[in-house]
């Protein structure tokens, strides 16, 4: 009994905000803005892996394969779960798909799924050669297929679901903050006051 108690204590839910969603859904952009709003450091797990391996994601896929990359993602999730300093993490688009990753993601903190349509992803990413999974003859068809496969996993992991297609970034950020408040987060940021200060600053600079 004592051993079980220690294990449960060790793996209590971490205090992070975790952003998930398909590539192009705005995880990095939204995450950086929330970092300012919530006064927390922001980390992109793809960037963490690239720095650790000394290679880009494309290079890792090409040299060691997708399976190796997915193992690296799982290892990063364990690091996030065990990190007790509140931060914001953006996960790679395929990270929640592996069944072994889903309970890990839930243990990492409050999970926000940034949902987007295949058409919107295509418009945002067409011409982007840094996405290994989209280097094919029909990227839109590939995006539709991947979103259909991944959406159930995203929804299983999510505490909050926010639609990001055809919506301004400020609106998405406001929705995320509102939903976090509903979940009991103590968010002291006064958006109206900040906007008022920015407007005043703009006026002063023009005068």
N, C-alpha and C positions, 0 to 999 in steps of 0.2 A: 504493500500500500504506500509506503513511504517513497519508494522508487517511482511509482506512478505519479505521485504528487509533484515530485521534482521535475519530471518530464513535462507535465502540464504547465508548471510555472515557467519553465524555460521557453516554451513555445506559445506564450500568450500573444495575442494579436499585436503586431508592431504598429507604431503610431504614424505611419506614412500616408501620404496621398499618392495613389498609384493610378496612372493614366494608361488605359488600354484602347485598342482600336486598330483599324486597318491602316496601312501606310497612306499618308496624305490626309489623314483625318484631323491633323492639327495638333497632335500630341506635344510636339516640341514647342511650337509657338504658344499654345495655351499654357503649357507647363511653365515656360519662362515668365509669362505674365502673372500666373498664379504664385510663382516664387516671390515676386515683388509684393503682391497683395497679402500673402500669408506670412511673409518674412521667413521663408524657408529656402534652403539650397535646392537647386534643381539638378537632376542627373538623368541622362539618356542612357539606357542600358546598352544600346548599340555602340555608343561612343565609349562606354566603359570597357566593352569587349575589344573594340579596336585598339584602345590604348594598352590593354593587357597583352594582346597578341602581337601588337606592332604591325598590324595589317588592316586594310579596309575590309568591310563585310564582303564586298565582291571578291576580294583576294582570298578570304577565308573559304568562301563557297567554292572558288575555282581550285584551290590547292588541297583542301581537306574535306570538302563536301558539306552538304546541309546537315547531315547527322551529327558531325562534330560541332558545328555551330550551335545546334539545338542543345547539346550537352553543356556548352559554355553558358547558354541562357539559363539553364536550370541551376548551374552553379552560382550565377549572379543572383538569382532569386533567393537562394539560401543565405547569401550575404546580406541581402536586403531584409529578409525576415529576422536575422539576428542583430541588425543595426537598430539601436534604440534611440538614436537622435532623430527627431521628426524631420523628414525631408519630403521632397516630391520626386517621384520616379516615373519616367516614361518607358514603357516596355515595348519591345519589338512587336510588330504586327502578328507574327506567328507564335509568339511565346505562350499565349493561353491555350493553344490548340492541343498540346500534349497533355494527356490526362494527368500525368504525374506533376505537372506544373500548376494545375488549377487549385488544389488545396494550398500549395505554397503561396500563390498569388493572394488568396483570401487571407492568409496569415500575415501578409506584408502590410496590411492597413486597409483604409477605405478605398475601394476600387471604383473608378469612374470610366465608363465605356463611352468614348466619343464616336457616335454612330454616323456613318456617311454612306451615300449611295455610290454604286459602281460608276455611274456616269460622272458624278462630281470628282471622284478619284481620278478618273481618266483625264478630265480637263485640267486638273491640278498637276498631274505627273507626266503627261505625254511629253516625250522628248527627254525625260530624265533617264540617263544611262547608268545611274548609280544603284538602280534597283534590280538585283539579279533575277528575281522572279518575274519581272515584266519584260525581259529581253526575249521577245517572241514575235511571231508574225501577226497575232491578233491580241494586243494587250487588253483591250476592253473585254473581250470574251474571257480572258484569263482572270481579270479582276472580278468579273461577275461570278465565275466559278469559285474563286478563293473566298469571296465574301459570303457566298452561300454556305461554304464548308465551315467557315470560321465563326459566323455570327452566333450559332448556338453556344459555342465555347465562351465567346465574349459575354453573352447574356448570363451564363452560369456563374461567371466570376464577378459580375458587376453588382455593386451596391447602388449605383446611380447610373442612369443612361441619359445621355444628352445628345440630341441631334445637332450636327455641325454643318450640314450641307445648306448652302444658300442662306446662311445666317452670319451676321458680323461676328468678329472675334470678341468684341466687347459684350455682345449679347450672350455668347456661349460662356464667357467668364462669369457674367452675372448669374446665369442659370446654375453654374457649378457652385458658386458661393451660396446661393439661396438654398440649394439642396443640402449642402454641408451644414448649414444652420439648422435645417429641419432634422438632421441626424444628431444634433446636439453639439456641433463644433462651436467653440467660442471664437468668433471671428470679429476682431475689433476694428477692422478696416472700415472707414466711413467713405464709401465711394462718392457720395454727393459732395462731401467736404473736399475730397481730393480734386474732383472735377472743378469745384469752385475756385480752389487755390490755383489750379492750372490756368483757368480762364482769366483770373486776376493777373497772373504772371504774364500771360499773352498780351493783355491790355497794357500792362506797364511797359512791356518791351516795345510796343508799338507807339507809345506816347513820347 
